[in-house]
Amino acid sequence: MTSLVQHTMTEPRVDCDLPGPRSAELLARQERRESNARTYPRHLPIAPAEAFGSFIRDVDGNVFIDFLAGAGVLSLGHNHPELVRSVIAQLGLLTHGLDFPTPVKDDFIDAQLSMLPAEMRDRTKVHFCGPTGANAVEAAVKLCKIATGRGDIVTFQGGFHGSTHAAMALSGLVAPKTAVPNGVPGTHFFPFSYCTRCPLDLSPTTCSTNCATYLERSLTDGNGGIPLPAAVILEPVQGEGGVVPATADFVRRLRAITRELGILLIVDEVQTGCGRTGTWFAFEQYGIEPDVIVASKALSGIGTPIAVILYDEKLDTWASGAHIGTFRGNQLAFAAGAEAVRIVRRDDVLGNVRRRGAQISARLTPLMADPWVREVRGRGLMWGVELADPDTGRPAGDFAEAVQSRALRRGLIVERGGREDGVVRILPPLNVTADVVETACSILVDAIETGHP
């Protein structure tokens, strides 16, 4: 499928002040009619009209490199022709199947299991949840509580697992919780291996992964105050927390202590899964095997919603109907997801992720010489530039917002996250080209270096 859209979106171009007049009109209508909970248009004031690959065009004709990619959902970019064809073909057959077995669902399961490490494939079961990552997190927690008969959950500062009630309770961000009294009980937060802002005020040169030691001792101390939990939930790379990869020693010691104590390990791969970090799942890079994997976002590759948990068959103890959802049988997502795995293999997409990740590292790491850049970090095609006041060390959220705005006006869409939204984040499509990465990095570097407070 080749289109005029494809041929006319090959480089960024912004021809007017943002928002343009037509975008401004739609944004005003949105403000009047939609909820205050909307987020992205507040900092990215555009109204998209069409998109292809790594590019998006707004209703005023401005073209942007999209390094947000649906918050990581569009793993193969906008409107990948083969994914579009797979969805169209399925559209004429069956679109909604509840939890009945169907040929396309069976293909999707085959594809997902085939991407697991070989030793996990034959003993892994799949549960289809509601259409969001948060719903899959809820399912994972319920499964672990039922399987163990225990009720407490250990989670980590800086983590993000969703905005539903239990998922929000497991997330580090405090602000959303203050308006929602009586959060889910039995949740215990521990320090994450965020060495740049160590909660224990240590540095890698003086630390023996003390955050892991603290967790180990707390879980084994009979006077430590924490009942043996059902599970520990972990993001291998904290996404909303500011693109913070866990250290290898932290993850391996966490896996060792949870195995020793019979605590289940949930790995939240909603953002890191489906190739984002250069392996299909990020946990593979740590040499561990989790008990439960949470996946969503990029499972279909094209934005048709789907969420699953994959777990060891020995945990399959829940009763029929224990966790349901009307839209867990999205046949269009299954068709696109199975096709996406085929494309990832055929086109060596994971190899491209690693190569483009190395390219981004080479282009952005020199920013570390800038006094306002505290750290450049990432894995694969998941990167963050942490900005901080050079005098106080405090996160520079206002500066990050200004960088985001300047980048947009130069034709690049980026996101923010981390403490006080002081981290500029990029999530390119996994099949992004070297030329597009070079252009995007040049825009981002310029937006940072030419705009100090």
C-alpha positions as CSV (number, residue, x, y, z in Angstrom):
1,M,0.0,0.0,0.0
2,T,1.7,3.2,-1.2
3,S,-0.1,6.5,-0.7
4,L,0.2,10.2,-1.2
5,V,0.6,10.4,2.5
6,Q,3.6,8.2,2.5
7,H,5.4,10.2,-0.3
8,T,4.7,13.6,1.2
9,M,5.9,12.8,4.8
10,T,9.6,12.3,4.5
11,E,11.0,15.1,6.7
12,P,9.7,17.5,9.4
13,R,8.2,20.8,8.3
14,V,6.5,23.4,10.5
15,D,5.1,26.3,8.5
16,C,3.1,28.3,11.1
17,D,3.0,29.1,14.8
18,L,1.7,26.3,17.0
19,P,-1.1,25.6,17.3
20,G,-2.0,26.4,13.8
21,P,-5.5,27.9,13.2
22,R,-7.3,24.6,12.5
23,S,-5.5,22.8,15.3
24,A,-6.4,25.7,17.6
25,E,-10.1,25.4,16.7
26,L,-10.1,21.6,17.5
27,L,-8.2,22.1,20.7
28,A,-10.7,24.7,21.8
29,R,-13.6,22.3,21.0
30,Q,-11.8,19.6,22.9
31,E,-11.4,21.8,26.0
32,R,-15.1,22.6,26.0
33,R,-16.3,19.0,25.6
34,E,-13.7,16.6,26.9
35,S,-12.6,15.8,30.4
36,N,-9.9,17.7,32.3
37,A,-7.9,14.4,32.5
38,R,-6.6,14.8,29.0
39,T,-2.8,15.2,28.9
40,Y,-0.9,15.2,25.7
41,P,-2.6,18.1,23.9
42,R,-1.7,20.4,26.9
43,H,2.0,20.2,26.0
44,L,1.8,19.1,22.4
45,P,-0.7,21.6,20.9
46,I,-1.5,19.9,17.6
47,A,-4.5,18.1,16.1
48,P,-3.2,15.1,14.0
49,A,-4.9,14.4,10.7
50,E,-2.8,11.6,9.1
51,A,0.4,9.7,9.6
52,F,2.8,7.2,8.1
53,G,5.8,5.5,9.5
54,S,7.7,7.8,11.8
55,F,5.8,10.9,10.6
56,I,2.6,12.6,11.6
57,R,0.8,15.5,9.9
58,D,-1.5,17.9,11.7
59,V,-4.7,19.5,10.3
60,D,-2.7,22.6,9.4
61,G,-0.3,20.7,7.2
62,N,2.7,20.7,9.6
63,V,4.7,17.5,9.5
64,F,6.5,16.1,12.6
65,I,8.8,13.3,13.4
66,D,6.8,11.3,16.0
67,F,9.1,10.0,18.7
68,L,6.2,9.4,21.0
69,A,4.6,6.8,18.7
70,G,1.4,6.5,20.7
71,A,3.3,6.3,24.0
72,G,5.2,3.3,22.5
73,V,2.1,1.5,21.1
74,L,3.1,1.9,17.4
75,S,6.1,-0.4,17.4
76,L,6.2,-0.5,13.6
77,G,5.2,3.2,13.1
78,H,2.0,4.6,11.9
79,N,-0.1,2.6,9.4
80,H,2.4,-0.1,8.5
81,P,1.0,-1.4,5.2
82,E,1.2,-5.1,6.0
83,L,-0.4,-4.5,9.4
84,V,-3.1,-2.5,7.8
85,R,-3.8,-5.3,5.3
86,S,-3.9,-7.9,8.1
87,V,-6.5,-5.8,10.0
88,I,-8.6,-5.2,6.8
89,A,-8.6,-8.9,6.0
90,Q,-9.7,-9.8,9.5
91,L,-12.3,-7.1,9.5
92,G,-14.3,-9.0,6.9
93,L,-14.2,-12.2,8.9
94,L,-14.6,-11.7,12.6
95,T,-13.9,-8.7,14.8
96,H,-15.0,-9.7,18.3
97,G,-14.7,-13.1,19.8
98,L,-15.0,-12.8,23.6
99,D,-12.7,-15.6,24.9
100,F,-13.7,-18.2,22.3
101,P,-10.8,-19.9,20.5
102,T,-10.4,-18.6,16.9
103,P,-7.9,-19.3,14.2
104,V,-6.4,-15.8,14.4
105,K,-6.2,-15.9,18.2
106,D,-4.4,-19.3,18.0
107,D,-1.9,-17.7,15.5
108,F,-1.4,-14.8,17.9
109,I,-0.7,-17.1,20.8
110,D,1.7,-19.1,18.7
111,A,3.5,-15.9,17.8
112,Q,3.8,-14.6,21.4
113,L,4.9,-17.9,22.9
114,S,7.5,-18.3,20.1
115,M,9.2,-15.0,21.2
116,L,9.8,-16.2,24.8
117,P,13.1,-17.8,25.8
118,A,13.0,-21.4,24.7
119,E,13.0,-22.8,28.2
120,M,9.8,-20.9,29.1
121,R,7.6,-21.6,26.0
122,D,6.2,-25.0,26.9
123,R,5.3,-24.1,30.5
124,T,3.8,-20.7,29.9
125,K,0.1,-19.9,29.8
126,V,-1.6,-16.8,28.4
127,H,-4.5,-14.9,29.9
128,F,-6.3,-12.2,27.9
129,C,-7.3,-9.2,29.9
130,G,-9.2,-6.0,29.2
131,P,-7.6,-3.8,26.6
132,T,-5.1,-1.8,28.7
133,G,-1.8,-2.5,30.5
134,A,-3.4,-1.4,33.8
135,N,-6.0,-4.1,33.5
136,A,-3.2,-6.7,32.9
137,V,-1.4,-5.4,36.0
138,E,-4.6,-5.9,38.0
139,A,-5.0,-9.4,36.6
140,A,-1.3,-10.2,37.4
141,V,-1.8,-9.1,41.0
142,K,-5.0,-11.0,41.4
143,L,-3.4,-14.2,40.0
144,C,-0.5,-14.0,42.4
145,K,-2.7,-13.4,45.4
146,I,-4.9,-16.3,44.5
147,A,-2.0,-18.6,43.7
148,T,-0.1,-17.9,47.0
149,G,-3.0,-17.1,49.3
150,R,-1.1,-14.0,50.4
151,G,-2.2,-10.4,50.0
152,D,0.8,-8.0,50.2
153,I,2.7,-6.7,47.2
154,V,6.2,-5.1,47.0
155,T,6.7,-2.4,44.4
156,F,9.3,0.3,43.8
157,Q,9.7,4.0,44.1
158,G,9.5,5.7,40.7
159,G,7.5,2.8,39.1
160,F,4.4,3.3,37.1
161,H,1.8,0.5,36.5
162,G,-1.3,2.4,35.5
163,S,-4.0,4.7,36.8
164,T,-6.8,2.2,37.8
165,H,-7.2,1.9,41.5
166,A,-4.8,-1.0,42.3
167,A,-2.4,-0.1,39.5
168,M,-2.2,3.4,40.8
169,A,-1.6,2.1,44.4
170,L,1.4,0.2,43.0
171,S,2.8,3.3,41.3
172,G,5.3,5.7,42.8
173,L,3.7,9.0,41.6
174,V,2.1,10.5,44.7
175,A,0.0,13.3,43.2
176,P,-2.8,11.2,41.6
177,K,-3.3,9.3,44.9
178,T,-4.0,12.4,47.0
179,A,-7.4,12.9,45.4
180,V,-8.4,9.2,45.8
181,P,-8.7,8.2,49.5
182,N,-8.4,4.7,50.8
183,G,-5.9,3.3,48.4
184,V,-5.4,-0.5,48.1
185,P,-3.8,-1.7,51.3
186,G,-0.8,-4.1,51.6
187,T,1.4,-2.2,49.2
188,H,5.1,-1.7,50.2
189,F,7.5,0.6,48.4
190,F,11.2,0.0,48.2
191,P,14.1,2.0,46.6
192,F,14.8,1.2,42.9
193,S,18.4,1.1,41.6
194,Y,18.3,4.7,40.3
195,C,21.9,5.5,40.9
196,T,21.7,9.0,39.5
197,R,19.3,10.0,42.3
198,C,20.1,7.3,44.9
199,P,17.4,7.3,47.6
200,L,20.1,6.1,50.0
201,D,22.4,9.0,49.0
202,L,25.1,6.6,47.8
203,S,27.1,6.4,44.5
204,P,28.1,3.4,42.4
205,T,31.7,3.7,43.7
206,T,30.6,3.4,47.3
207,C,27.6,1.1,46.9
208,S,27.2,-2.6,46.7
209,T,23.7,-2.4,45.4
210,N,22.5,-1.4,48.9
211,C,18.9,-1.0,47.6
212,A,18.9,-4.8,47.0
213,T,20.4,-5.5,50.4
214,Y,17.8,-3.3,52.1
215,L,15.0,-5.3,50.3
216,E,16.6,-8.6,51.1
217,R,16.9,-7.8,54.8
218,S,13.5,-6.3,55.1
219,L,11.9,-9.5,53.6
220,T,13.8,-11.8,55.8
221,D,13.7,-9.8,59.1
222,G,11.0,-11.3,61.4
223,N,10.7,-7.9,63.0
224,G,10.8,-6.0,59.7
225,G,7.1,-5.3,59.6
226,I,6.3,-6.8,56.2
227,P,4.3,-10.0,56.0
228,L,5.6,-12.4,53.3
229,P,4.2,-10.8,50.1
230,A,2.4,-12.6,47.3
231,A,4.5,-10.9,44.7
232,V,7.1,-8.2,43.8
233,I,6.3,-6.1,40.7
234,L,9.1,-4.6,38.7
235,E,9.7,-2.6,35.6
236,P,13.1,-3.6,34.1
237,V,13.3,-0.1,32.8
238,Q,11.2,2.5,34.5
239,G,9.4,4.4,31.8
240,E,7.3,7.1,33.2
241,G,9.8,7.2,36.1
242,G,12.3,8.8,33.6
243,V,13.7,5.9,31.5
244,V,15.7,4.3,34.4
245,P,17.2,0.9,33.6
246,A,17.6,-1.3,36.6
247,T,21.1,-2.5,37.3
248,A,21.9,-6.1,36.5
249,D,22.9,-6.9,40.1
250,F,19.7,-5.4,41.4
251,V,17.5,-7.5,39.2
252,R,19.4,-10.7,39.7
253,R,19.5,-10.4,43.4
254,L,15.8,-9.6,43.4
255,R,15.1,-12.7,41.5
256,A,17.2,-14.8,43.8
257,I,15.6,-13.6,47.0
258,T,12.0,-13.9,45.6
259,R,12.8,-17.5,44.6
260,E,14.3,-18.3,47.9
261,L,11.3,-17.0,49.8
262,G,8.6,-18.3,47.4
263,I,7.5,-14.8,46.4
264,L,6.3,-14.5,42.8
265,L,8.0,-12.0,40.5
266,I,5.9,-9.9,38.2
267,V,7.8,-8.2,35.4
268,D,5.8,-5.3,34.0
269,E,6.8,-5.1,30.3
270,V,3.9,-2.9,29.2
271,Q,6.4,-0.3,27.8
272,T,9.6,-2.3,27.5
273,G,8.1,-5.4,25.8
274,C,7.7,-6.3,22.1
275,G,11.3,-5.4,21.2
276,R,11.5,-1.8,22.7
277,T,14.8,-2.4,24.4
278,G,16.4,-4.6,21.8
279,T,15.2,-8.0,23.0
280,W,11.6,-9.1,22.8
281,F,11.3,-8.6,26.5
282,A,13.7,-6.5,28.6
283,F,14.0,-9.2,31.3
284,E,16.0,-11.3,28.9
285,Q,18.9,-8.9,29.2
286,Y,19.2,-9.6,32.9
287,G,19.4,-13.4,32.6
288,I,16.3,-14.1,34.7
289,E,13.0,-15.8,34.3
290,P,10.0,-14.1,35.9
291,D,6.9,-15.9,37.1
292,V,4.5,-13.4,35.5
293,I,5.0,-11.1,32.5
294,V,2.6,-8.2,31.8
295,A,2.4,-7.0,28.2
296,S,0.2,-4.6,26.3
297,K,1.0,-1.4,24.4
298,A,2.8,-2.7,21.3
299,L,1.4,-6.2,21.1
300,S,-0.6,-5.4,18.0
301,G,2.1,-3.1,16.5
302,I,-0.6,-0.8,15.1
303,G,-2.6,0.5,18.1
304,T,-5.5,-1.9,18.1
305,P,-5.7,-2.5,21.9
306,I,-4.8,-5.8,23.6
307,A,-3.3,-6.8,26.9
308,V,-2.1,-10.1,28.3
309,I,-0.3,-11.8,31.1
310,L,2.0,-14.7,30.5
311,Y,2.7,-16.9,33.5
312,D,4.1,-20.2,34.6
313,E,1.4,-22.9,34.3
314,K,1.8,-23.9,37.9
315,L,0.1,-20.6,38.9
316,D,-3.1,-21.3,36.9
317,T,-5.2,-21.8,39.9
318,W,-8.0,-19.3,39.4
319,A,-11.6,-20.2,38.7
320,S,-13.6,-19.6,35.5
321,G,-14.5,-16.0,35.3
322,A,-11.9,-14.9,37.9
323,H,-10.7,-12.1,35.7
324,I,-12.8,-11.2,32.6
325,G,-13.2,-8.3,30.2
326,T,-15.6,-7.8,27.3
327,F,-13.0,-6.7,24.8
328,R,-10.4,-9.4,25.5
329,G,-11.3,-11.0,22.2
330,N,-10.1,-8.3,19.9
331,Q,-9.6,-10.3,16.7
332,L,-8.2,-7.3,14.8
333,A,-5.4,-6.9,17.4
334,F,-4.7,-10.7,17.1
335,A,-4.3,-10.5,13.4
336,A,-2.0,-7.4,13.5
337,G,0.0,-8.9,16.4
338,A,0.7,-12.2,14.7
339,E,1.7,-10.3,11.5
340,A,3.9,-7.9,13.6
341,V,5.9,-10.8,15.0
342,R,6.4,-12.2,11.4
343,I,7.7,-8.7,10.3
344,V,10.0,-8.3,13.3
345,R,11.7,-11.6,12.4
346,R,11.8,-11.1,8.7
347,D,13.1,-7.5,8.8
348,D,15.5,-8.0,11.8
349,V,13.6,-5.3,13.6
350,L,15.3,-6.2,16.9
351,G,18.7,-5.7,15.2
352,N,17.5,-2.3,14.0
353,V,16.5,-1.4,17.5
354,R,20.0,-2.2,18.8
355,R,21.7,-0.3,15.9
356,R,19.6,2.7,16.2
357,G,20.0,2.7,19.9
358,A,23.7,2.8,19.5
359,Q,23.3,5.7,17.1
360,I,21.1,7.6,19.6
361,S,23.7,6.9,22.3
362,A,26.5,8.3,20.2
363,R,24.5,11.4,19.3
364,L,23.1,12.2,22.7
365,T,25.8,11.1,25.2
366,P,28.0,14.2,24.4
367,L,25.2,16.2,25.9
368,M,26.6,15.0,29.3
369,A,29.1,17.9,28.9
370,D,26.2,20.3,29.2
371,P,25.9,21.6,32.8
372,W,22.1,21.3,32.6
373,V,22.2,17.6,31.6
374,R,22.5,15.3,34.5
375,E,22.3,12.0,32.6
376,V,21.6,10.5,29.2
377,R,20.4,6.9,29.5
378,G,18.4,4.2,27.7
379,R,18.1,0.8,26.2
380,G,17.4,0.0,22.6
381,L,14.9,2.7,21.4
382,M,13.8,3.9,24.9
383,W,15.9,7.0,25.9
384,G,15.8,9.8,28.3
385,V,17.8,13.0,28.9
386,E,17.6,14.1,32.5
387,L,17.8,17.8,33.0
388,A,18.7,19.4,36.3
389,D,19.7,22.7,37.8
390,P,23.5,22.7,37.9
391,D,23.5,24.6,41.1
392,T,20.9,22.8,43.2
393,G,20.7,19.4,41.4
394,R,16.9,19.7,41.4
395,P,15.0,18.3,38.4
396,A,14.6,21.0,35.8
397,G,11.0,20.4,34.8
398,D,10.4,23.9,33.4
399,F,13.5,23.5,31.2
400,A,12.3,20.1,30.0
401,E,9.0,21.6,29.1
402,A,10.7,24.3,27.1
403,V,12.8,21.8,25.3
404,Q,9.7,19.8,24.4
405,S,8.1,22.9,23.1
406,R,11.2,24.0,21.1
407,A,11.5,20.5,19.6
408,L,7.9,20.5,18.5
409,R,8.3,23.9,16.8
410,R,11.3,22.3,14.9
411,G,9.2,19.3,13.9
412,L,9.9,16.7,16.6
413,I,7.4,15.2,19.1
414,V,9.0,14.0,22.3
415,E,7.6,13.2,25.8
416,R,8.6,14.1,29.3
417,G,8.7,12.0,32.5
418,G,10.7,11.4,35.7
419,R,10.8,13.4,38.8
420,E,9.0,16.8,38.3
421,D,8.8,15.9,34.6
422,G,12.5,16.8,34.2
423,V,13.4,14.0,31.8
424,V,12.9,14.4,28.0
425,R,11.9,11.0,26.7
426,I,11.9,9.5,23.2
427,L,10.1,6.3,22.0
428,P,10.7,6.0,18.3
429,P,9.1,3.3,16.1
430,L,11.3,0.2,16.2
431,N,11.8,0.3,12.4
432,V,12.9,3.9,12.4
433,T,15.6,4.7,9.8
434,A,19.1,6.0,10.5
435,D,18.3,9.2,8.6
436,V,15.2,10.0,10.7
437,V,17.1,9.3,13.9
438,E,19.9,11.7,12.8
439,T,17.4,14.4,12.0
440,A,15.5,13.9,15.3
441,C,18.7,13.9,17.4
442,S,19.9,17.1,15.8
443,I,16.6,18.8,16.6
444,L,16.7,17.5,20.2
445,V,20.4,18.5,20.8
446,D,19.7,21.9,19.4
447,A,16.6,22.4,21.5
448,I,18.6,21.6,24.7
449,E,21.9,23.4,23.9
450,T,20.2,26.7,22.6
451,G,17.6,27.1,25.3
452,H,19.2,27.1,28.8
453,P,17.2,29.0,31.5
